[in-house]
Amino acid sequence: MRRIIVYGSRYGTAQRYAEVLSVRTGIKVVSYTEIRDLADADHVIYVGSLYAGGVPGLSKTAKKLPADSLQKFFVVTVGLADPGNEENVQNIRKSVRRQIPEWLWQRTELFHLRGGINYRQLGFFHTIMMKALYSKVKKIPPEKRTAEVQGLINTYQQTVDFTDFERLDEIMRKL
């Protein structure tokens, strides 16, 4: 059985989760940008950051997976949204499902972890995107805001880190 951890991360939180998971399990970890071939993999764990509803590198990695021998595909999303909120989980689920083919969806197990954000480290595009999003959600009346929207408002322009490596235990039990 060949297992591999692949990650997609722009600012480092998903990479940190992937590397800690690798140390704890002994499974090799690599960035999706370095993957050439996954033909002999039968268990792939993809740890990816959430950005505007997408997971960087997930669809590219999915295209390299062997339909004939892959037994299990684990997708671990890392984002600011609280995975304890069912609405957040459903939104993440829809996003992931759009990025992978149906045959792979049937072999996929999803996990959701909280990450962090440091507005000073954001690139130009992400800074503009977050400013626009903040301006939009700030106009929502407080009684109509979801927990995710309120969280964005509360943390805007701050550095927050919700990383919890103990949450990896749940994933490790499934491997």
Contact map, one row per residue, 1 for C-alpha under 8 A:
1110000000000000000000000000000000000000111000000000000000000000000000000000000000000000000000000000000000000000000000000000000000000000000000000000000000000000000000000000000
1111000000000000000000000000000000000001111000000000000000000000000000000000000000000000000000000000000000000000000000000000000000000000000000000000000000000000000000000000000
1111100000000000000000000011000000000000111110000000000000000000000000000000000000000000000000000000000000000000000000000000000000000000000000000000000000000000000000000000000
0111110000000000000000000011110000000000101110000000000000000000000000000000000000000000000000000000000000000000000000000000000000000000000000000000000000000000000000000000000
0011111000000000010001000011110000000000000111100000000000000000000000000000000000000000000000000000000000000000000000000000000000000000000000000000000000000000000000000000000
0001111100000000010000000000111100000000000111100000000000000000000000000000000000000000000000000000000000000000000000000000000000000000000000000000000000000000000000000000000
0000111110000110010000000000111100000000000001110000000010000000000000000000000000000000000000000000000000000000000000000000000000000000000000000000000000000000000000000000000
0000011111000110000000000000001110000000000001111000001111000000000000000000000000000000000000000000000000000000000000000000000000000000000000000000000000000000000000000000000
0000001111111110000000000000000000000000000000011000000100000000000000000000000000000000000000000000000000000000000000000000000000000000000000000000000000000000000000000000000
0000000111110000000000000000000000000000000000001000000000000000000000000000000000000000000000000000000000000000000000000000000000000000000000000000000000000000000000000000000
0000000011111000000000000000000000000000000000000000000000000000000000000000000000000000000000000000000000000000000000001100000000000000000000000000000000000000000000000000000
0000000011111111000000000000000000000000000000000000000000000000000000000000000000000000000000000000000000000000000000000000000000000000000000000000000000000000000000000000000
0000000010111111100000000000000000000000000000001000000000000000000000000000010000000000000000000000000000000000001100000000000000000000000000000000000000000000001000000000000
0000001110011111110000000000000000000000000000111000000000000000000000000000110000000000000000000000000000000000001000000000000000000000000000000000000000000000000000000000000
0000001110011111111000000000000000000000000000110000000000000000000000000000000000000000000000000000000000000000000000000000000000000000000000000000000000000000000000000000000
0000000000011111111100000000000000000000000000000000000000000000000000000000000000000000000000000000000000000000000000000000000000000000000000000000000000000000000000000000000
0000000000001111111110000000000000000000000000100000000000000000000000000000000000000000000000000000000000000000000000000000000000000000000000000000000000000000000010010000000
0000111000000111111111000000100000000000000000100000000000000000000000000000000000000000000000000000000000000000000000000000000000000000000000000000000000000000000000000000000
0000000000000011111111100000100000000000000000000000000000000000000000000000000000000000000000000000000000000000000000000000000000000000000000000000000000000000000000000000000
0000000000000001111111110000000000000000000000000000000000000000000000000000000000000000000000000000000000000000000000000000000000000000000000000000000000000000000010000000000
0000000000000000111111111010000000000000000000000000000000000000000000000000000000000000000000000000000000000000000000000000000000000000000000000000000000000000000000010001000
0000100000000000011111111111100000000000000000000000000000000000000000000000000000000000000000000000000000000000000000000000000000000000000000000000000000000000000000000000000
0000000000000000001111111110000000000000000000000000000000000000000000000000000000000000000000000000000000000000000000000000000000000000000000000000000000000000000000000000000
0000000000000000000111111100000000000000000000000000000000000000000000000000000000000000000000000000000000000000000000000000000000000000000000000000000000000000000000000000000
0000000000000000000011111110000000000000000000000000000000000000000000000000000000000000000000000000000000000000000000000000000000000000000000000000000000000000000000000001000
0000000000000000000001111111000000000000000000000000000000000000000000000000000000000000000000000000000000000000000000000000000000000000000000000000000000000000000000000000000
0011100000000000000011101111100000000000000000000000000000000000000000000000000000000000000000000000000000000000000000000000000000000000000000000000000000000000000000000000000
0011100000000000000001000111110000000000000000000000000000000000000000000000000000000000000000000000000000000000000000000000000000000000000000000000000000000000000000000000000
0001111000000000011001000011111000000000000000000000000000000000000000000000000000000000000000000000000000000000000000000000000000000000000000000000000000000000000000000000000
0001111000000000000000000001111101100000000000000000000000000000000000000000000000000000000000000000000000000000000000000000000000000000000000000000000000000000000000000000000
0000011100000000000000000000111111100000000000000000000000000000000000000000000000000000000000000000000000000000000000000000000000000000000000000000000000000000000000000000000
0000011100000000000000000000011111100000000000000000000011011000000000000000000000000000000000000000000000000000000000000000000000000000000000000000000000000000000000000000000
0000000100000000000000000000001111100000000000000000000010000000000000000000000000000000000000000000000000000000000000000000000000000000000000000000000000000000000000000000000
0000000000000000000000000000011111110000000000000000000000000000000000000000000000000000000000000000000000000000000000000000000000000000000000000000000000000000000000000000000
0000000000000000000000000000011111111100000000000000000000001000000000000000000000000000000000000000000000000000000000000000000000000000000000000000000000000000000000000000000
0000000000000000000000000000000001111100000000000000000000000001000000000000000000000000000000000000000000000000000000000000000000000000000000000000000000000000000000000000000
0000000000000000000000000000000000111110000000000000000000000001100000000000000000000000000000000000000000000000000000000000000000000000000000000000000000000000000000000000000
0000000000000000000000000000000000111111100000000000000000000001110000000000000000000000000000000000000000000000000000000000000000000000000000000000000000000000000000000000000
0000000000000000000000000000000000001111100000000000000000000001110010000000000000000000000000000000000000000000000000000000000000000000000000000000000000000000000000000000000
0100000000000000000000000000000000000111110000000000000000000000010010000000000000000000000000000000000000000000000000000000000000000000000000000000000000000000000000000000000
1111000000000000000000000000000000000111111100000000000000000000110011000000000000000000000000000000000000000000000000000000000000000000000000000000000000000000000000000000000
1110000000000000000000000000000000000001111100000000000000000000010011110000000000000000000000000000000000000000000000000000000000000000000000000000000000000000000000000000000
1111000000000000000000000000000000000000111110000000000000000000000001111100000000000000000000000000000000000000000000000000000000000000000000000000000000000000000000000000000
0011110000000000000000000000000000000000111111000000000000000000000001011100000000000000000000000000000000000000000000000000000000000000000000000000000000000000000000000000000
0011110000000000000000000000000000000000001111100000000000000000000000001111000000000000000000000000000000000000000000000000000000000000000000000000000000000000000000000000000
0000111100000000000000000000000000000000000111110000000001000000000000001111000000000000000000000000000000000000000000000000000000000000000000000000000000000000000000000000000
0000111100000110110000000000000000000000000011111000000000000000000000000011110000000000000000000000000000000000000000000000000000000000000000000000000000000000000000000000000
0000001110000110000000000000000000000000000001111100001111000000000000000011110000000000000000000000000000000000000000000000000000000000000000000000000000000000000000000000000
0000000111001100000000000000000000000000000000111110001100000000000000000000111000000000000000000000000000000000000000000000000000000000000000000000000000000000000000000000000
0000000000000000000000000000000000000000000000011111111100000000000000000000111000000000000000000000000000000000000000000000000000000000000000000000000000000000000000000000000
0000000000000000000000000000000000000000000000001111111100000000000000000000001000000000000000000000000000000000000000000000000000000000000000000000000000000000000000000000000
0000000000000000000000000000000000000000000000000111110000000000000000000000000000000000000000000000000000000000000000000000000000000000000000000000000000000000000000000000000
0000000000000000000000000000000000000000000000000111111000000000000000000000000000000000001100100000000000000000000000000000000000000000000000000000000000000000000000000000000
0000000000000000000000000000000000000000000000000111111100000000000000000000000000000000000000110010000000000000000000000000000000000000000000000000000000000000000000000000000
0000000100000000000000000000000000000000000000011110111111000000000000000000100000000000000000010000000000000000000000000000000000000000000000000000000000000000000000000000000
0000000110000000000000000000000000000000000000011110011111100000000000000000000000000000000000000000000000000000000000000000000000000000000000000000000000000000000000000000000
0000001100000000000000000000000110000000000000010000001111111000000000000000000000000000000000000000000000000000000000000000000000000000000000000000000000000000000000000000000
0000000100000000000000000000000100000000000001010000001111111100000000000000000000000000000000000011000000000000000000000000000000000000000000000000000000000000000000000000000
0000000000000000000000000000000000000000000000000000000111111110000000000000000000000000000000000011000000000000000000000000000000000000000000000000000000000000000000000000000
0000000000000000000000000000000100000000000000000000000011111111000000000000000000000000000000000000000000000000000000000000000000000000000000000000000000000000000000000000000
0000000000000000000000000000000100100000000000000000000011111111100000000000000000000000000000000000000000000000000000000000000000000000000000000000000000000000000000000000000
0000000000000000000000000000000000000000000000000000000001111111100000000000000000000000000000000001100100000000000000000000000000000000000000000000000000000000000000000000000
0000000000000000000000000000000000000000000000000000000000111111100000000000000000000000000000000000000000000000000000000000000000000000000000000000000000000000000000000000000
0000000000000000000000000000000000011110000000000000000000011111110000000000000000000000000000000000000000000000000000000000000000000000000000000000000000000000000000000000000
0000000000000000000000000000000000001110100000000000000000001111111001000000000000000000000000000000000000000000000000000000000000000000000000000000000000000000000000000000000
0000000000000000000000000000000000000111110000000000000000000001111111000000000000000000000000000000000000000000000000000000000000000000000000000000000000000000000000000000000
0000000000000000000000000000000000000000000000000000000000000000111111000000000000000000000000000000001100000000000000000000000000000000000000000000000000000000000000000000000
0000000000000000000000000000000000000000000000000000000000000000011111000000000000000000000000000000000000000000000000000000000000000000000000000000000000000000000000000000000
0000000000000000000000000000000000000011110000000000000000000000011111100000000000000000000000000000000000000000000000000000000000000000000000000000000000000000000000000000000
0000000000000000000000000000000000000000111100000000000000000000111111111000000000000000000000000000000000000000000000000000000000000000000000000000000000000000000000000000000
0000000000000000000000000000000000000000011000000000000000000000000011111000000000000000000000000000000000100000000000000000000000000000000000000000000000000000000000000000000
0000000000000000000000000000000000000000011100000000000000000000000001111100000000000000000000000000000000111000000000000000000000000000000000000000000000000000000000000000000
0000000000000000000000000000000000000000001111000000000000000000000001111110000000000000000000000000000100111000000000000000000000000000000000000000000000000000000000000000000
0000000000000000000000000000000000000000001111000000000000000000000000011111000000000000000000000000000000011110000000000000000000000000000000000000000000000000000000000000000
0000000000000000000000000000000000000000000011110000000000000000000000001111100000000000000000000000000000011110000000000000000000000000000000000000000000000000000000000000000
0000000000000000000000000000000000000000000011110000000000000000000000000111110000000000000000000000000000000111100000000000000000000000000000000000000000000000000000000000000
0000000000000100000000000000000000000000000000111100001000000000000000000011111000000000000100000000000000000111100000000000000000000000000000000000000000000000000000000000000
0000000000001100000000000000000000000000000000111100000000000000000000000001111100000000000000000000000000000001111000000000000000000000000000000000000000000000000000000000000
0000000000000000000000000000000000000000000000001110000000000000000000000000111111000000000000000000000000000001111100000000000000000000000000000000000000000000000000000000000
0000000000000000000000000000000000000000000000000000000000000000000000000000011111000000000000000000000000000000011110000000000000000000000000000000000000000000010000000000000
0000000000000000000000000000000000000000000000000000000000000000000000000000001111100001000000000000000000000000010000000000000000000000000000000001001000000000000000000000000
0000000000000000000000000000000000000000000000000000000000000000000000000000001111111001000000000000000000000000110000000000000000000000000000000001000000000000000000000000000
0000000000000000000000000000000000000000000000000000000000000000000000000000000011111101100000000000000000000001110000000000000000000000000000000000000000000000000000000000000
0000000000000000000000000000000000000000000000000000000000000000000000000000000001111101100000000000000000000000000000000000000000000000000000000000000000000000000000000000000
0000000000000000000000000000000000000000000000000000000000000000000000000000000001111111100000000000000000000000000000000000000000000000000000000010000000000000000000000000000
0000000000000000000000000000000000000000000000000000000000000000000000000000000000111111110000000000000000000000000000000000000000000000000000000000000000000000000000000000000
0000000000000000000000000000000000000000000000000000000000000000000000000000000000001111111000000000000000000000000000000000000000000000000000000000000000000000000000000000000
0000000000000000000000000000000000000000000000000000000000000000000000000000000011111111111100000000000000000000000000000000000000000000000000000001000000000000000000000000000
0000000000000000000000000000000000000000000000000000000000000000000000000000000000111111111110000000000000000001000000000000000000000000000000000000000000000000000000000000000
0000000000000000000000000000000000000000000000000000000000000000000000000000000000000111111111000000000000000000000000000000000000000000000000000000000000000000000000000000000
0000000000000000000000000000000000000000000000000000100000000000000000000000000000000011111111100000000000000000000000000000000000000000000000000000000000000000000000000000000
0000000000000000000000000000000000000000000000000000100000000000000000000000100000000001111111110000000000000000000000000000000000000000000000000000000000000000000000000000000
0000000000000000000000000000000000000000000000000000000000000000000000000000000000000000111111111000000000000100000000000000000000000000000000000000000000000000000000000000000
0000000000000000000000000000000000000000000000000000000000000000000000000000000000000000011111111100000000000000000000000000000000000000000000000000000000000000000000000000000
0000000000000000000000000000000000000000000000000000110000000000000000000000000000000000001111111110000000000000000000000000000000000000000000000000000000000000000000000000000
0000000000000000000000000000000000000000000000000000011000000000000000000000000000000000000111111111000000000000000000000000000000000000000000000000000000000000000000000000000
0000000000000000000000000000000000000000000000000000000000000000000000000000000000000000000011111111100010000000000000000000000000000000000000000000000000000000000000000000000
0000000000000000000000000000000000000000000000000000000000000000000000000000000000000000000001111111100000000000000000000000000000000000000000000000000000000000000000000000000
0000000000000000000000000000000000000000000000000000010001100000000000000000000000000000000000111111100000000000000000000000000000000000000000000000000000000000000000000000000
0000000000000000000000000000000000000000000000000000000001100100000000000000000000000000000000011111110110000000000000000000000000000000000000000000000000000000000000000000000
0000000000000000000000000000000000000000000000000000000000000100000000000000000000000000000000001111111110000000000000000000000000000000000000000000000000000000000000000000000
0000000000000000000000000000000000000000000000000000000000000000000000000000000000000000000000000001111111000000000000000000000000000000000000000000000000000000000000000000000
0000000000000000000000000000000000000000000000000000000000000000001000000000000000000000000000000000111111100000000000000000000000000000000000000000000000000000000000000000000
0000000000000000000000000000000000000000000000000000000000000100001000001000000000000000000000000001111111110000000000000000000000000000000000000000000000000000000000000000000
0000000000000000000000000000000000000000000000000000000000000000000000000000000000000000000000001001111111110000000000000000000000000000000000000000000000000000000000000000000
0000000000000000000000000000000000000000000000000000000000000000000000000000000000000000000000000000011111110000000000000000000000000000000000000000000000000000000000000000000
0000000000000000000000000000000000000000000000000000000000000000000000111000000000000000000000000000001111111000000000000000000000000000000000000000000000000000000000000000000
0000000000000000000000000000000000000000000000000000000000000000000000011110000000000000000000000000000111111100000000000000000000000000000000000000000000000000000000000000000
0000000000000000000000000000000000000000000000000000000000000000000000011110000000000000000000000000000000111110000000000000000000000000000000000000000000000000000000000000000
0000000000000000000000000000000000000000000000000000000000000000000000000111100000000000000010000000000000011111000000000000000000000000000000000000000000000000000000000000000
0000000000000000000000000000000000000000000000000000000000000000000000000111100000000000000000000000000000001111100000000000000000000000000000000000000000000000000000000010000
0000000000000000000000000000000000000000000000000000000000000000000000000001111000100000100000000000000000000111110000000000000000000000000000000000000000000000000000000000000
0000000000000000000000000000000000000000000000000000000000000000000000000001111001100000000000000000000000000011111000000000000000000000000000000000000000000000001100100000000
0000000000000000000000000000000000000000000000000000000000000000000000000000011111100000000000000000000000000001111100000000000000000000000000000000000000000000011100000000000
0000000000001100000000000000000000000000000000000000000000000000000000000000011100000000000000000000000000000000111110000000000000000000000000000000000000000000111000000000000
0000000000001000000000000000000000000000000000000000000000000000000000000000001100000000000000000000000000000000011111000000000000000000000000000000000000000011111000000000000
0000000000000000000000000000000000000000000000000000000000000000000000000000000100000000000000000000000000000000001111100000000000000000000000000000000000000111100000000000000
0000000000000000000000000000000000000000000000000000000000000000000000000000000000000000000000000000000000000000000111111100000000000000000000000000000000001111000000000000000
0000000000000000000000000000000000000000000000000000000000000000000000000000000000000000000000000000000000000000000011111100001000000000000000000000000000011110000000000000000
0000000000000000000000000000000000000000000000000000000000000000000000000000000000000000000000000000000000000000000001111100000000000000000000000000000000001000000000000000000
0000000000100000000000000000000000000000000000000000000000000000000000000000000000000000000000000000000000000000000001111110000000000000000000000000000000000000000000000000000
0000000000100000000000000000000000000000000000000000000000000000000000000000000000000000000000000000000000000000000001111111111000000000000000000000000000000000000000000000000
0000000000000000000000000000000000000000000000000000000000000000000000000000000000000000000000000000000000000000000000001111111000000000000000000000000000000000000000000000000
0000000000000000000000000000000000000000000000000000000000000000000000000000000000000000000000000000000000000000000000000111111100000000000000000000000000000000000000000000000
0000000000000000000000000000000000000000000000000000000000000000000000000000000000000000000000000000000000000000000000000111111110000000000000000000000000000000000000000000000
0000000000000000000000000000000000000000000000000000000000000000000000000000000000000000000000000000000000000000000000000111111111000000000000000000000000000000000000000000000
0000000000000000000000000000000000000000000000000000000000000000000000000000000000000000000000000000000000000000000000100111111111100000000000000000000000000000000000000000000
0000000000000000000000000000000000000000000000000000000000000000000000000000000000000000000000000000000000000000000000000001111111110000000000000000000000000000000000000000000
0000000000000000000000000000000000000000000000000000000000000000000000000000000000000000000000000000000000000000000000000000111111111000000000000000000000000000000000000000000
0000000000000000000000000000000000000000000000000000000000000000000000000000000000000000000000000000000000000000000000000000011111111100000000000000000000000000000000000000000
0000000000000000000000000000000000000000000000000000000000000000000000000000000000000000000000000000000000000000000000000000001111111110000000000000000000000000000000000000000
0000000000000000000000000000000000000000000000000000000000000000000000000000000000000000000000000000000000000000000000000000000111111111000000000000000000000000000000000000000
0000000000000000000000000000000000000000000000000000000000000000000000000000000000000000000000000000000000000000000000000000000011111111100000000000000000000000000000000000000
0000000000000000000000000000000000000000000000000000000000000000000000000000000000000000000000000000000000000000000000000000000001111111110000000000000110010000000000000000000
0000000000000000000000000000000000000000000000000000000000000000000000000000000000000000000000000000000000000000000000000000000000111111111000000000000000000000000000000000000
0000000000000000000000000000000000000000000000000000000000000000000000000000000000000000000000000000000000000000000000000000000000011111111100000000000000000000000000000000000
0000000000000000000000000000000000000000000000000000000000000000000000000000000000000000000000000000000000000000000000000000000000001111111100000000100010000000000000000000000
0000000000000000000000000000000000000000000000000000000000000000000000000000000000000000000000000000000000000000000000000000000000000111111110000000000010000000000000000000000
0000000000000000000000000000000000000000000000000000000000000000000000000000000000000000000000000000000000000000000000000000000000000011111110000000000000000000000000000000000
0000000000000000000000000000000000000000000000000000000000000000000000000000000000000000000000000000000000000000000000000000000000000001111111011000000000000000000000000000000
0000000000000000000000000000000000000000000000000000000000000000000000000000000000000000000000000000000000000000000000000000000000000000011111111000000000000000000000000000000
0000000000000000000000000000000000000000000000000000000000000000000000000000000000000000000000000000000000000000000000000000000000000000000111111000000000000000000000000000000
0000000000000000000000000000000000000000000000000000000000000000000000000000000000000000000000000000000000000000000000000000000000000000000011111000000000000000000000000000000
0000000000000000000000000000000000000000000000000000000000000000000000000000000000000000000000000000000000000000000000000000000000000000000111111100000000000000000000000000000
0000000000000000000000000000000000000000000000000000000000000000000000000000000000000000000000000000000000000000000000000000000000000000000111111111110000000000000000000000000
0000000000000000000000000000000000000000000000000000000000000000000000000000000000000000000000000000000000000000000000000000000000000000000000011111110000000000000000000000000
0000000000000000000000000000000000000000000000000000000000000000000000000000000000001000000000000000000000000000000000000000000000000000000000001111111000000000000000000000000
0000000000000000000000000000000000000000000000000000000000000000000000000000000011000001000000000000000000000000000000000000000000000000000000001111111100000000000000000000000
0000000000000000000000000000000000000000000000000000000000000000000000000000000000000000000000000000000000000000000000000000000000000000100000001111111110000000000000000000000
0000000000000000000000000000000000000000000000000000000000000000000000000000000000000000000000000000000000000000000000000000000000000000000000001111111111000000000000000000000
0000000000000000000000000000000000000000000000000000000000000000000000000000000010000000000000000000000000000000000000000000000000000000000000000011111111100000000000000000000
0000000000000000000000000000000000000000000000000000000000000000000000000000000000000000000000000000000000000000000000000000000000000100000000000001111111110000000000000000000
0000000000000000000000000000000000000000000000000000000000000000000000000000000000000000000000000000000000000000000000000000000000000100110000000000111111110000000000000000000
0000000000000000000000000000000000000000000000000000000000000000000000000000000000000000000000000000000000000000000000000000000000000000000000000000011111110000000000000000000
0000000000000000000000000000000000000000000000000000000000000000000000000000000000000000000000000000000000000000000000000000000000000000000000000000001111111111000000000000000
0000000000000000000000000000000000000000000000000000000000000000000000000000000000000000000000000000000000000000000000100000000000000100000000000000000111111100000000000000000
0000000000000000000000000000000000000000000000000000000000000000000000000000000000000000000000000000000000000000000001110000000000000000000000000000000000111110000000000000000
0000000000000000000000000000000000000000000000000000000000000000000000000000000000000000000000000000000000000000000011100000000000000000000000000000000000111111000000000000000
0000000000000000000000000000000000000000000000000000000000000000000000000000000000000000000000000000000000000000000111100000000000000000000000000000000000101111100000000000000
0000000000000000000000000000000000000000000000000000000000000000000000000000000000000000000000000000000000000000000111000000000000000000000000000000000000100111110000000000000
0000000000000000000000000000000000000000000000000000000000000000000000000000000000000000000000000000000000000000001110000000000000000000000000000000000000000011111000000000000
0000000000000000000000000000000000000000000000000000000000000000000000000000000100000000000000000000000000000000011100000000000000000000000000000000000000000001111100000000000
0000000000001000000000000000000000000000000000000000000000000000000000000000000000000000000000000000000000000000111100000000000000000000000000000000000000000000111110000000000
0000000000000000000000000000000000000000000000000000000000000000000000000000000000000000000000000000000000000000110000000000000000000000000000000000000000000000011111110000000
0000000000000000100100000000000000000000000000000000000000000000000000000000000000000000000000000000000000000000000000000000000000000000000000000000000000000000001111111000000
0000000000000000000000000000000000000000000000000000000000000000000000000000000000000000000000000000000000000000000000000000000000000000000000000000000000000000000111111000000
0000000000000000000000000000000000000000000000000000000000000000000000000000000000000000000000000000000000000000100000000000000000000000000000000000000000000000000111111110000
0000000000000000100010000000000000000000000000000000000000000000000000000000000000000000000000000000000000000000000000000000000000000000000000000000000000000000000111111111000
0000000000000000000000000000000000000000000000000000000000000000000000000000000000000000000000000000000000000000000000000000000000000000000000000000000000000000000011111111100
0000000000000000000000000000000000000000000000000000000000000000000000000000000000000000000000000000000000000000000000000000000000000000000000000000000000000000000000111111110
0000000000000000000000000000000000000000000000000000000000000000000000000000000000000000000000000000000000000010000000000000000000000000000000000000000000000000000000111111111
0000000000000000000010001000000000000000000000000000000000000000000000000000000000000000000000000000000000000000000000000000000000000000000000000000000000000000000000011111111
0000000000000000000000000000000000000000000000000000000000000000000000000000000000000000000000000000000000000000000000000000000000000000000000000000000000000000000000001111111
0000000000000000000000000000000000000000000000000000000000000000000000000000000000000000000000000000000000000000000000000000000000000000000000000000000000000000000000000111111
0000000000000000000000000000000000000000000000000000000000000000000000000000000000000000000000000000000000000000000000000000000000000000000000000000000000000000000000000011111
